[in-house]
Amino acid sequence: MSAVVSARNLSKRFGSTVAVDNVSFEIPAGRIVGLIGPNGSGKTTALKAILGLSSYQGHLNVLGFDPHTQRDDLMKEVCFIADVAVLPRWIKVSEAIDFVAGVHPKFNRAKCEAYLSHTKLKPTTKVKHMSKGMVVQLHLALVMAIDAKLLVLDEPTLGLDILYRKQFYQNLLEDYFDENKTIIVTTHQVEEIEHILTDLMFIRDGKIVLSSTMDEVADRFVEVMVAQEHYAAAKSMNPIDERQVFGKSVMLFDGVARADLNRLGDTRNVGIADLFVATMKGTYA
Amino acid sequence: MNTMKMLVKREYWENKGGIFWAQAIVGGFYALMLVIGITIAMFSVKHGDGANFNGVSVHELSSHMTEQDKLEAAQGLSATYIPSVAPLLIVLAFVVFFYSLSSLYDDRKDKSILFWKSMPISDTQTVLSKLFTILVVTPVVPLIIGLFISIILFCTIAIAAQTLGVNIAGPALGMADLYLLPLQIFACLPIYIIWAFPSVAWFMMVSAWAPRFPILWAVGIPVIIGVLLSFSAGITGINIPHEWYWENIVGRLFGGFVPGVWLVALDVTSNVAVRDHSPDGMDILQASWAILGYAKVWIAVALGAAMTYAAIRLRRYRDEG
């Protein structure tokens, strides 16, 4: 199947600052892609370009549309949550549902109301009287009832407590996602989305420094708790990262056969958070 | 598709405070004041304190009124729609002013624009739905509430007059003006839409663009240009048409929000056939529609269309950080 998002030499400058620097990538259908990067790395800028919210240089194709010039067509197939606090403060739950039902041909009102029946939200509640978590529940119920081909979530859980965050991703995976849908998600809470992702993309200073499936990541990156006697040998195999845990060295290897590593000590798959920290070392230096 | 209907509904939900409640509250308060005022006046007349009205002491009203006096009183009663709707039209000017100013700015400020933009709605539809609500929905409300007030006013005056022994309600009910006047004022609505459109479009364009405080930009830019022109004219002595600017740009811009200003600003009344009686609803209607014969009205409409287009482009392509 053809790519849902395909970018070639995509760039975006704000004055002299380069936010996205000549990147190329493809996102196939039916994937959940984590776009992970430090603050100011260009994540949001890239997503805004994909959503047709800002201009860019280079070539970008989303579901067959040019997002900048064909945004109106694109938005029939794409939905997004840009930030947690973007629902208008004056709107009531019932009005929000009526509105989306009125303008979105792919909105399923019954589905939305079913989601909301599991929450404390009442039809007459106004957004300004909701807690941050309740706003997200409403926004999520609205968005998950839309049968969009591409869903973009930019920091959807920012500022939410862990209960809401867990529930959010669980709903997303269990009720929304299927093989015809594609989800792109950015977050700083990388550990929490680790288990739902199929693909991983690291972005740093506007460049994509890692782009692979989660299976490839597991094959490629191995963490070893190196036994003391093998320290020198391990060091000679060029670990990309080294840290100390309880006086022992934990080294991260990229592309070294697991059989070789097993001889150095206990091996395990690396967590995204650790991989991220290793990859992004020196970002703020 | 009923997208446009939904968008207008959305506008009403967000702005019903200005569109409806401001008018309903002012109208309700005004009607109450009228009823109390008329009742007090009636009792003071009835109990012989008297009040001087047009040189006639009104406690002698019924006995001294000629048939001609009664006819004129009934004619006055048949025109209650004008005083009923007038204060609401002043409120309308303020509502349209502030509504236009916030229309494309508020959702940028609170970032809810990102929610609206996540829906399959074009920016043209968004801007046009706001324009429609401001220019068509908003002005209809005071015209209708004015109708209710005029009914209250009519009944109160009629009862008060009856209590004083004068029947003016009967003759008034038989007068065509009673029914025609609201229709004639309603028929001026298209003129208000055409008249207000350029001002609203300027405010909406600024609203779509302003980084902060749209009111300062929308009001400040034309006023500062005017001050600079006047200053330059004063200092250099060069014949800069600053007076023309103040009248035709600044005056027109802010006068654009107020219903009826066109009658004064364009001096249309002089072009309408002078008739041999005091001005009535038909005169207002004719004079209002006569503004369509003025080139500058259409130049302003063309500018309004250009600014609306600019507002749509700004809404579509303005990078929000």
Chai-1 contact restraints between the chains, C-beta under 6 A:
chainA,res_idxA,chainB,res_idxB,connection_type,confidence,min_distance_angstrom,max_distance_angstrom,comment,restraint_id
A,S54,B,D319,contact,1.0,0.0,6.0,A-B,restraint_1
A,D72,B,S122,contact,1.0,0.0,6.0,A-B,restraint_2
A,M75,B,P120,contact,1.0,0.0,6.0,A-B,restraint_3
A,K76,B,P120,contact,1.0,0.0,6.0,A-B,restraint_4
A,C79,B,S118,contact,1.0,0.0,6.0,A-B,restraint_5
A,F80,B,S118,contact,1.0,0.0,6.0,A-B,restraint_6
A,A82,B,L114,contact,1.0,0.0,6.0,A-B,restraint_7
A,V86,B,K111,contact,1.0,0.0,6.0,A-B,restraint_8
A,V86,B,S112,contact,1.0,0.0,6.0,A-B,restraint_9
A,V86,B,L114,contact,1.0,0.0,6.0,A-B,restraint_10
A,V86,B,F115,contact,1.0,0.0,6.0,A-B,restraint_11
A,L87,B,F115,contact,1.0,0.0,6.0,A-B,restraint_12
A,P88,B,S112,contact,1.0,0.0,6.0,A-B,restraint_13
A,W90,B,E14,contact,1.0,0.0,6.0,A-B,restraint_14
A,E95,B,W13,contact,1.0,0.0,6.0,A-B,restraint_15
A,F99,B,R10,contact,1.0,0.0,6.0,A-B,restraint_16
A,G102,B,M6,contact,1.0,0.0,6.0,A-B,restraint_17
A,V103,B,T3,contact,1.0,0.0,6.0,A-B,restraint_18
A,V103,B,M6,contact,1.0,0.0,6.0,A-B,restraint_19
A,V103,B,M119,contact,1.0,0.0,6.0,A-B,restraint_20
A,V103,B,I121,contact,1.0,0.0,6.0,A-B,restraint_21
A,H104,B,P120,contact,1.0,0.0,6.0,A-B,restraint_22
